[in-house]
Amino acid sequence: MAKDVLIYKTMGGTVKETAEKVRLAAKNNIDVFNIMDKPVIDFKKYNRVFIGTAIYASQLPQEITAFLQNNSSQLKDKNVTFFIHGLAPKEEGTEIANSLLNKCLSVNKNSIYYLGGKLDSKNKSIFIKLFYNFVAKKAKIDAKNPNNINEQRIAELLKYAASTN
Ligand SMILES: Cc1cc2nc3c(=O)[nH]c(=O)nc-3n(C[C@H](O)[C@H](O)[C@H](O)COP(=O)(O)O)c2cc1C
């Protein structure tokens, strides 16, 4: 049976939450790896590849860019789907994600799901709260409720994950 693989990086848990939804939606067997566990992946074993991350300080995390570069020869012939969280509005976020990814790997725009993002300041220190405020304002969203998760786009990603090709 076809097998898929998903590699993700999260800081606050949003990407992990989505990775878990993809895992549950997938009809194929799917192996899920947190990039912080430094997985060494034999992509030949897998049919589809999912990579999940968020945008931080207008960049993709270094672990993700290094991973894409280190595995570029294996990934270039693969069906790779990216899901990216970020607070920037849809068009802007899609464009940022597209240009950041293309710096590491030649990526087809259609294979990027830009999903919006959220910040949870519950139980965080005043400094983190102030920083989250700054990030939300920069993205021009309500600092009291920094959440612009695009449920419709997540549903599209899950539908794709649930398909078997
Ligand atoms: C330190 C930090 C920097 C961020 N910088 C950006 C940014 O430059 N652009 C953006 O669209 N979102 C930015 N965000 C928002 C995150 O991409 C968003 O909150 C996402 O849901 C985080 O995913 P995670 O919870 O899995 O870490 C930032 C968030 C944090 C915590």
The ligand as a Gaussian input file, in Angstrom:
#p B3LYP/6-31G(d) Opt

LIG

0 1
 C        8.431000      34.628000      16.852000
 C        7.313000      34.704000      15.853000
 C        7.491000      35.424000      14.682000
 C        6.468000      35.455000      13.712000
 N        6.675000      36.142000      12.545000
 C        5.718000      36.095000      11.559000
 C        5.946000      36.726000      10.297000
 O        6.976000      37.347000      10.032000
 N        4.968000      36.644000       9.355000
 C        3.802000      35.967000       9.586000
 O        2.955000      35.914000       8.686000
 N        3.550000      35.349000      10.780000
 C        4.491000      35.404000      11.764000
 N        4.276000      34.759000      12.954000
 C        3.002000      34.054000      13.161000
 C        3.146000      32.534000      13.035000
 O        3.529000      32.148000      11.751000
 C        1.791000      31.899000      13.391000
 O        1.464000      32.286000      14.699000
 C        1.772000      30.373000      13.297000
 O        0.455000      29.930000      13.557000
 C        2.744000      29.751000      14.275000
 O        2.773000      28.358000      14.154000
 P        3.211000      27.451000      15.397000
 O        2.183000      27.700000      16.487000
 O        3.160000      26.044000      14.902000
 O        4.572000      27.882000      15.796000
 C        5.250000      34.761000      13.949000
 C        5.078000      34.068000      15.159000
 C        6.086000      34.041000      16.106000
 C        5.868000      33.267000      17.381000

